[in-house]
Amino acid sequence: MSNYRIDFAREILGVPFTVGSVGIQRARDPERALRAAELRFARQHGVGDWRERADRAVIAEAGRP
């Protein structure tokens, strides 16, 4: 299992600005990490869907513990 960091960004005039970042510990694969981060980001910001606050989510493997 790997650790992942997912950065959420809002695009303004075509330029992405990071609005938040979520770290996921021990996900089986990048898709599961992304889904968990989307849910956590939405919960942290008090919205039903993460797309209300961000336009894109970019995932990066943070390495193994």
C-alpha positions, -999 to 999 in steps of 0.1 A, spaced: 0 0 0 12 35 -8 7 70 4 -8 96 -19 -12 134 -19 -41 149 -39 -40 186 -48 -73 203 -56 -72 234 -78 -95 260 -92 -88 273 -127 -91 311 -132 -85 323 -167 -69 290 -176 -44 291 -147 -48 265 -119 -46 278 -83 -43 252 -56 -72 255 -31 -65 225 -10 -45 193 -5 -54 160 11 -30 133 21 -42 97 20 -23 70 40 -22 34 28 -44 33 -3 -45 1 -24 -43 20 -57 -44 56 -70 -81 54 -79 -91 45 -43 -69 72 -30 -85 98 -53 -120 88 -43 -112 90 -6 -95 124 -11 -126 137 -30 -149 127 -1 -126 141 25 -121 174 7 -159 178 3 -165 170 39 -137 195 50 -153 223 30 -189 215 39 -201 208 3 -218 179 -12 -194 175 -41 -157 185 -43 -163 201 -77 -182 230 -60 -148 242 -47 -123 229 -72 -121 222 -110 -94 195 -109 -78 170 -86 -42 159 -93 -28 128 -76 8 121 -67 23 91 -50 40 104 -18 60 72 -13 59 42 10 61 44 48 
